Amino acid sequence: MFDTLSDRLSATFKNLRGKGRLSEADIDATAREIRIALLEADVALPVVRAFIANVKERARGVEVSQALNPAQQVVKIVNEELVSILGGETRRLRFAKTAPTVIMLAGLQGAGKTTLAGKLGLWLKGQGHSPLLVACDLQRPNAVNQLSVVAERAGVAVYAPEPGNGVGDPVQVAKDSIEFARAKVHDIVIVDTAGRLGIDQELMRQAADIRDAVSPDEILFVVDAMIGQDAVNTAEAFRDGVGFDGVVLSKLDGDARGGAALSIAHVTGKQVMFASNGEKLEDFDAFHPDRMASRILDMGDLLTLIEQAEKTFSQEEAAKMASKLSSSKGGKDFTLDDFLAQMEQVRKMGSISKLLGMLPGMGQIKDQINNIDERDIDRTAAIIKSMTPKERAEPTLINGSRRARIAKGSGVEVSAVKSLVERFFEARKMMSKMAQGGGMPGMPGMPGMGGGPGRQKKQVKQAKGKRKSGNPMKRKAEEAAAAERREQAAQGGAFGLPAQEDKSFELPDEFKKFM
């Protein structure tokens, strides 16, 4: 969604690099480019004006004029101002002192409230809570049925006493759900309310009645991040008509201009609390303004990547794999079964393109990342699963006939099997070297990266033989002198000196003066 904005900002900052000092003209030109980028991304005009005014004021200040690298200082200012308009600090859910905590979802029809109720329920369940989804959308056809299906997929309870489709009183359902939650010991109640295609009095009245009936601890306004400037207008109408405590952005994985999402927190004064960035129930997380700003500026989002890895990977399994790779056998204990297990755990974290997109600087190879074929992992898994247990444990056994059988069993070419086995050996060798502290293969030892100078074997230089003269007469004289020295050495001591019994030996004149 923010790809266009990221590209424009990256191009703007590239023009600043290499400048030891920024002039007024440089600052104005940069501010103009940032303003155009924000307006093209559909950010609300009042937000753009406030943002640019703050950036220009700070860019002309001491923090840039006295900086060693003014360009980096401007990027830092833009990053901080982006965090500010996105809401500043991360806003957490407020829980009631006495259970249950009531969370009410409000928003227009089609914003994704029902699906989001399931995502929020799953997210809270993962944090040790026992949520209950309440079907108070009794207007939209099959809304109750949809919530029941979503709740079942999320593995959370649902309260749906009315069939919906225009039948039932949503305010009474909301009231009864609180008693039901207490009886069944649910500590959180998520109320899914009805929406309309646009703002009208009936929608506002029903939402206000449900709010008064259950006194929610949190009212979350769900907004479709793809509807543009109308998102801001709708948010203001809900704030004035019903009131809300926080914003949830849905469909953040779309390709529409997402500037409206940047505007809501600044215009309404209510922070974005959650973001939904995919169709799966797991594609949902707390909204962190600093991380979103970092992604927009192509600085990556390593914290989210680490959090996802911690959720997916077992520490015990990770330690087991590390011990296999760092063993004295050079990583030979690490088998194709282990490789497959690691690959499947990475797959659970989400799509490879999304994971790579969280790394810093990946915006420069955005097209290559978008063209990654996610099915390659499935093909690799199929090849490994077509092997016998012994072949997975000892890939060196895989010869030509075995490759042909594996290829036939997995539906790929024989060359694909051969390539996989070769890449596995290379990867195992590299990972083993890194696990043992040897640094990256083929790279000199670097401080803090393993493979330091203390680990490298000293290379002993081989002494070159004495060169022979190209003149035949001179070479003959040299050979005669060498033969004479060898004969003297055979008769004398270890250094070629004559034996001590030879009393006629005298030091040369040039050495006598030192005696």
TARA-V312395 format. One record per residue. N is the residue number from 0. RES is the residue in three letters. PHI is phi as a letter, one per 20 degrees, with the letter a starting at -180 (999 if undefined). Layout:
n->N res->RES phi->PHI
n->N res->RES phi->PHI
This chain:
n->0 res->MET phi->999
n->1 res->PHE phi->d
n->2 res->ASP phi->f
n->3 res->THR phi->f
n->4 res->LEU phi->f
n->5 res->SER phi->f
n->6 res->ASP phi->f
n->7 res->ARG phi->f
n->8 res->LEU phi->f
n->9 res->SER phi->f
n->10 res->ALA phi->f
n->11 res->THR phi->f
n->12 res->PHE phi->f
n->13 res->LYS phi->f
n->14 res->ASN phi->f
n->15 res->LEU phi->e
n->16 res->ARG phi->f
n->17 res->GLY phi->n
n->18 res->LYS phi->e
n->19 res->GLY phi->f
n->20 res->ARG phi->b
n->21 res->LEU phi->d
n->22 res->SER phi->e
n->23 res->GLU phi->g
n->24 res->ALA phi->f
n->25 res->ASP phi->f
n->26 res->ILE phi->f
n->27 res->ASP phi->f
n->28 res->ALA phi->f
n->29 res->THR phi->f
n->30 res->ALA phi->f
n->31 res->ARG phi->f
n->32 res->GLU phi->f
n->33 res->ILE phi->f
n->34 res->ARG phi->f
n->35 res->ILE phi->f
n->36 res->ALA phi->f
n->37 res->LEU phi->f
n->38 res->LEU phi->f
n->39 res->GLU phi->f
n->40 res->ALA phi->e
n->41 res->ASP phi->m
n->42 res->VAL phi->f
n->43 res->ALA phi->g
n->44 res->LEU phi->g
n->45 res->PRO phi->g
n->46 res->VAL phi->f
n->47 res->VAL phi->f
n->48 res->ARG phi->f
n->49 res->ALA phi->f
n->50 res->PHE phi->f
n->51 res->ILE phi->f
n->52 res->ALA phi->f
n->53 res->ASN phi->f
n->54 res->VAL phi->f
n->55 res->LYS phi->f
n->56 res->GLU phi->f
n->57 res->ARG phi->f
n->58 res->ALA phi->f
n->59 res->ARG phi->e
n->60 res->GLY phi->e
n->61 res->VAL phi->f
n->62 res->GLU phi->f
n->63 res->VAL phi->e
n->64 res->SER phi->f
n->65 res->GLN phi->d
n->66 res->ALA phi->f
n->67 res->LEU phi->f
n->68 res->ASN phi->c
n->69 res->PRO phi->f
n->70 res->ALA phi->f
n->71 res->GLN phi->f
n->72 res->GLN phi->f
n->73 res->VAL phi->f
n->74 res->VAL phi->g
n->75 res->LYS phi->f
n->76 res->ILE phi->f
n->77 res->VAL phi->f
n->78 res->ASN phi->f
n->79 res->GLU phi->f
n->80 res->GLU phi->f
n->81 res->LEU phi->f
n->82 res->VAL phi->g
n->83 res->SER phi->f
n->84 res->ILE phi->f
n->85 res->LEU phi->e
n->86 res->GLY phi->p
n->87 res->GLY phi->m
n->88 res->GLU phi->e
n->89 res->THR phi->f
n->90 res->ARG phi->e
n->91 res->ARG phi->e
n->92 res->LEU phi->f
n->93 res->ARG phi->e
n->94 res->PHE phi->d
n->95 res->ALA phi->f
n->96 res->LYS phi->f
n->97 res->THR phi->c
n->98 res->ALA phi->f
n->99 res->PRO phi->e
n->100 res->THR phi->e
n->101 res->VAL phi->d
n->102 res->ILE phi->d
n->103 res->MET phi->d
n->104 res->LEU phi->d
n->105 res->ALA phi->c
n->106 res->GLY phi->q
n->107 res->LEU phi->f
n->108 res->GLN phi->f
n->109 res->GLY phi->n
n->110 res->ALA phi->f
n->111 res->GLY phi->o
n->112 res->LYS phi->f
n->113 res->THR phi->f
n->114 res->THR phi->f
n->115 res->LEU phi->f
n->116 res->ALA phi->f
n->117 res->GLY phi->f
n->118 res->LYS phi->f
n->119 res->LEU phi->f
n->120 res->GLY phi->f
n->121 res->LEU phi->f
n->122 res->TRP phi->f
n->123 res->LEU phi->f
n->124 res->LYS phi->f
n->125 res->GLY phi->f
n->126 res->GLN phi->e
n->127 res->GLY phi->n
n->128 res->HIS phi->e
n->129 res->SER phi->c
n->130 res->PRO phi->e
n->131 res->LEU phi->c
n->132 res->LEU phi->e
n->133 res->VAL phi->d
n->134 res->ALA phi->e
n->135 res->CYS phi->d
n->136 res->ASP phi->e
n->137 res->LEU phi->d
n->138 res->GLN phi->e
n->139 res->ARG phi->f
n->140 res->PRO phi->g
n->141 res->ASN phi->m
n->142 res->ALA phi->f
n->143 res->VAL phi->f
n->144 res->ASN phi->f
n->145 res->GLN phi->f
n->146 res->LEU phi->f
n->147 res->SER phi->f
n->148 res->VAL phi->f
n->149 res->VAL phi->f
n->150 res->ALA phi->f
n->151 res->GLU phi->f
n->152 res->ARG phi->f
n->153 res->ALA phi->f
n->154 res->GLY phi->m
n->155 res->VAL phi->c
n->156 res->ALA phi->f
n->157 res->VAL phi->c
n->158 res->TYR phi->d
n->159 res->ALA phi->c
n->160 res->PRO phi->f
n->161 res->GLU phi->d
n->162 res->PRO phi->f
n->163 res->GLY phi->n
n->164 res->ASN phi->l
n->165 res->GLY phi->n
n->166 res->VAL phi->d
n->167 res->GLY phi->o
n->168 res->ASP phi->d
n->169 res->PRO phi->f
n->170 res->VAL phi->f
n->171 res->GLN phi->f
n->172 res->VAL phi->g
n->173 res->ALA phi->f
n->174 res->LYS phi->f
n->175 res->ASP phi->f
n->176 res->SER phi->f
n->177 res->ILE phi->f
n->178 res->GLU phi->f
n->179 res->PHE phi->f
n->180 res->ALA phi->f
n->181 res->ARG phi->f
n->182 res->ALA phi->f
n->183 res->LYS phi->e
n->184 res->VAL phi->l
n->185 res->HIS phi->d
n->186 res->ASP phi->e
n->187 res->ILE phi->c
n->188 res->VAL phi->d
n->189 res->ILE phi->d
n->190 res->VAL phi->e
n->191 res->ASP phi->e
n->192 res->THR phi->d
n->193 res->ALA phi->f
n->194 res->GLY phi->c
n->195 res->ARG phi->c
n->196 res->LEU phi->f
n->197 res->GLY phi->b
n->198 res->ILE phi->f
n->199 res->ASP phi->b
n->200 res->GLN phi->f
n->201 res->GLU phi->f
n->202 res->LEU phi->f
n->203 res->MET phi->f
n->204 res->ARG phi->f
n->205 res->GLN phi->f
n->206 res->ALA phi->f
n->207 res->ALA phi->f
n->208 res->ASP phi->f
n->209 res->ILE phi->f
n->210 res->ARG phi->g
n->211 res->ASP phi->f
n->212 res->ALA phi->f
n->213 res->VAL phi->d
n->214 res->SER phi->l
n->215 res->PRO phi->f
n->216 res->ASP phi->f
n->217 res->GLU phi->c
n->218 res->ILE phi->d
n->219 res->LEU phi->d
n->220 res->PHE phi->e
n->221 res->VAL phi->e
n->222 res->VAL phi->c
n->223 res->ASP phi->f
n->224 res->ALA phi->f
n->225 res->MET phi->e
n->226 res->ILE phi->e
n->227 res->GLY phi->m
n->228 res->GLN phi->f
n->229 res->ASP phi->f
n->230 res->ALA phi->f
n->231 res->VAL phi->f
n->232 res->ASN phi->f
n->233 res->THR phi->f
n->234 res->ALA phi->f
n->235 res->GLU phi->f
n->236 res->ALA phi->f
n->237 res->PHE phi->f
n->238 res->ARG phi->f
n->239 res->ASP phi->f
n->240 res->GLY phi->e
n->241 res->VAL phi->d
n->242 res->GLY phi->n
n->243 res->PHE phi->b
n->244 res->ASP phi->d
n->245 res->GLY phi->b
n->246 res->VAL phi->d
n->247 res->VAL phi->d
n->248 res->LEU phi->e
n->249 res->SER phi->d
n->250 res->LYS phi->l
n->251 res->LEU phi->f
n->252 res->ASP phi->e
n->253 res->GLY phi->f
n->254 res->ASP phi->d
n->255 res->ALA phi->f
n->256 res->ARG phi->f
n->257 res->GLY phi->d
n->258 res->GLY phi->f
n->259 res->ALA phi->f
n->260 res->ALA phi->f
n->261 res->LEU phi->f
n->262 res->SER phi->e
n->263 res->ILE phi->g
n->264 res->ALA phi->f
n->265 res->HIS phi->f
n->266 res->VAL phi->f
n->267 res->THR phi->e
n->268 res->GLY phi->m
n->269 res->LYS phi->d
n->270 res->GLN phi->e
n->271 res->VAL phi->f
n->272 res->MET phi->d
n->273 res->PHE phi->c
n->274 res->ALA phi->c
n->275 res->SER phi->d
n->276 res->ASN phi->c
n->277 res->GLY phi->r
n->278 res->GLU phi->e
n->279 res->LYS phi->f
n->280 res->LEU phi->f
n->281 res->GLU phi->f
n->282 res->ASP phi->e
n->283 res->PHE phi->b
n->284 res->ASP phi->a
n->285 res->ALA phi->f
n->286 res->PHE phi->e
n->287 res->HIS phi->d
n->288 res->PRO phi->g
n->289 res->ASP phi->f
n->290 res->ARG phi->f
n->291 res->MET phi->f
n->292 res->ALA phi->f
n->293 res->SER phi->f
n->294 res->ARG phi->f
n->295 res->ILE phi->f
n->296 res->LEU phi->e
n->297 res->ASP phi->m
n->298 res->MET phi->e
n->299 res->GLY phi->n
n->300 res->ASP phi->b
n->301 res->LEU phi->f
n->302 res->LEU phi->f
n->303 res->THR phi->f
n->304 res->LEU phi->f
n->305 res->ILE phi->f
n->306 res->GLU phi->f
n->307 res->GLN phi->f
n->308 res->ALA phi->f
n->309 res->GLU phi->f
n->310 res->LYS phi->f
n->311 res->THR phi->e
n->312 res->PHE phi->e
n->313 res->SER phi->e
n->314 res->GLN phi->f
n->315 res->GLU phi->f
n->316 res->GLU phi->f
n->317 res->ALA phi->f
n->318 res->ALA phi->f
n->319 res->LYS phi->f
n->320 res->MET phi->f
n->321 res->ALA phi->f
n->322 res->SER phi->f
n->323 res->LYS phi->f
n->324 res->LEU phi->f
n->325 res->SER phi->e
n->326 res->SER phi->f
n->327 res->SER phi->f
n->328 res->LYS phi->e
n->329 res->GLY phi->m
n->330 res->GLY phi->n
n->331 res->LYS phi->f
n->332 res->ASP phi->f
n->333 res->PHE phi->f
n->334 res->THR phi->d
n->335 res->LEU phi->f
n->336 res->ASP phi->f
n->337 res->ASP phi->f
n->338 res->PHE phi->f
n->339 res->LEU phi->f
n->340 res->ALA phi->f
n->341 res->GLN phi->f
n->342 res->MET phi->f
n->343 res->GLU phi->f
n->344 res->GLN phi->f
n->345 res->VAL phi->f
n->346 res->ARG phi->f
n->347 res->LYS phi->f
n->348 res->MET phi->f
n->349 res->GLY phi->p
n->350 res->SER phi->f
n->351 res->ILE phi->f
n->352 res->SER phi->f
n->353 res->LYS phi->f
n->354 res->LEU phi->f
n->355 res->LEU phi->f
n->356 res->GLY phi->f
n->357 res->MET phi->e
n->358 res->LEU phi->e
n->359 res->PRO phi->f
n->360 res->GLY phi->m
n->361 res->MET phi->f
n->362 res->GLY phi->f
n->363 res->GLN phi->f
n->364 res->ILE phi->c
n->365 res->LYS phi->g
n->366 res->ASP phi->f
n->367 res->GLN phi->f
n->368 res->ILE phi->f
n->369 res->ASN phi->f
n->370 res->ASN phi->e
n->371 res->ILE phi->f
n->372 res->ASP phi->e
n->373 res->GLU phi->f
n->374 res->ARG phi->f
n->375 res->ASP phi->g
n->376 res->ILE phi->f
n->377 res->ASP phi->f
n->378 res->ARG phi->f
n->379 res->THR phi->f
n->380 res->ALA phi->f
n->381 res->ALA phi->f
n->382 res->ILE phi->f
n->383 res->ILE phi->f
n->384 res->LYS phi->f
n->385 res->SER phi->e
n->386 res->MET phi->e
n->387 res->THR phi->f
n->388 res->PRO phi->g
n->389 res->LYS phi->f
n->390 res->GLU phi->f
n->391 res->ARG phi->f
n->392 res->ALA phi->f
n->393 res->GLU phi->c
n->394 res->PRO phi->f
n->395 res->THR phi->f
n->396 res->LEU phi->f
n->397 res->ILE phi->f
n->398 res->ASN phi->d
n->399 res->GLY phi->g
n->400 res->SER phi->f
n->401 res->ARG phi->f
n->402 res->ARG phi->g
n->403 res->ALA phi->f
n->404 res->ARG phi->f
n->405 res->ILE phi->f
n->406 res->ALA phi->f
n->407 res->LYS phi->f
n->408 res->GLY phi->f
n->409 res->SER phi->d
n->410 res->GLY phi->m
n->411 res->VAL phi->c
n->412 res->GLU phi->f
n->413 res->VAL phi->f
n->414 res->SER phi->f
n->415 res->ALA phi->f
n->416 res->VAL phi->f
n->417 res->LYS phi->f
n->418 res->SER phi->f
n->419 res->LEU phi->f
n->420 res->VAL phi->f
n->421 res->GLU phi->f
n->422 res->ARG phi->f
n->423 res->PHE phi->f
n->424 res->PHE phi->f
n->425 res->GLU phi->f
n->426 res->ALA phi->f
n->427 res->ARG phi->f
n->428 res->LYS phi->f
n->429 res->MET phi->f
n->430 res->MET phi->f
n->431 res->SER phi->f
n->432 res->LYS phi->f
n->433 res->MET phi->f
n->434 res->ALA phi->f
n->435 res->GLN phi->e
n->436 res->GLY phi->n
n->437 res->GLY phi->e
n->438 res->GLY phi->m
n->439 res->MET phi->f
n->440 res->PRO phi->g
n->441 res->GLY phi->n
n->442 res->MET phi->d
n->443 res->PRO phi->f
n->444 res->GLY phi->f
n->445 res->MET phi->c
n->446 res->PRO phi->g
n->447 res->GLY phi->m
n->448 res->MET phi->d
n->449 res->GLY phi->m
n->450 res->GLY phi->m
n->451 res->GLY phi->f
n->452 res->PRO phi->f
n->453 res->GLY phi->f
n->454 res->ARG phi->e
n->455 res->GLN phi->e
n->456 res->LYS phi->f
n->457 res->LYS phi->f
n->458 res->GLN phi->e
n->459 res->VAL phi->e
n->460 res->LYS phi->f
n->461 res->GLN phi->e
n->462 res->ALA phi->f
n->463 res->LYS phi->f
n->464 res->GLY phi->f
n->465 res->LYS phi->f
n->466 res->ARG phi->f
n->467 res->LYS phi->e
n->468 res->SER phi->f
n->469 res->GLY phi->e
n->470 res->ASN phi->e
n->471 res->PRO phi->g
n->472 res->MET phi->f
n->473 res->LYS phi->f
n->474 res->ARG phi->f
n->475 res->LYS phi->f
n->476 res->ALA phi->f
n->477 res->GLU phi->f
n->478 res->GLU phi->f
n->479 res->ALA phi->f
n->480 res->ALA phi->f
n->481 res->ALA phi->f
n->482 res->ALA phi->f
n->483 res->GLU phi->f
n->484 res->ARG phi->f
n->485 res->ARG phi->f
n->486 res->GLU phi->f
n->487 res->GLN phi->f
n->488 res->ALA phi->f
n->489 res->ALA phi->f
n->490 res->GLN phi->e
n->491 res->GLY phi->d
n->492 res->GLY phi->e
n->493 res->ALA phi->f
n->494 res->PHE phi->e
n->495 res->GLY phi->n
n->496 res->LEU phi->e
n->497 res->PRO phi->f
n->498 res->ALA phi->f
n->499 res->GLN phi->f
n->500 res->GLU phi->f
n->501 res->ASP phi->f
n->502 res->LYS phi->f
n->503 res->SER phi->e
n->504 res->PHE phi->f
n->505 res->GLU phi->c
n->506 res->LEU phi->f
n->507 res->PRO phi->f
n->508 res->ASP phi->g
n->509 res->GLU phi->f
n->510 res->PHE phi->e
n->511 res->LYS phi->f
n->512 res->LYS phi->f
n->513 res->PHE phi->e
n->514 res->MET phi->e
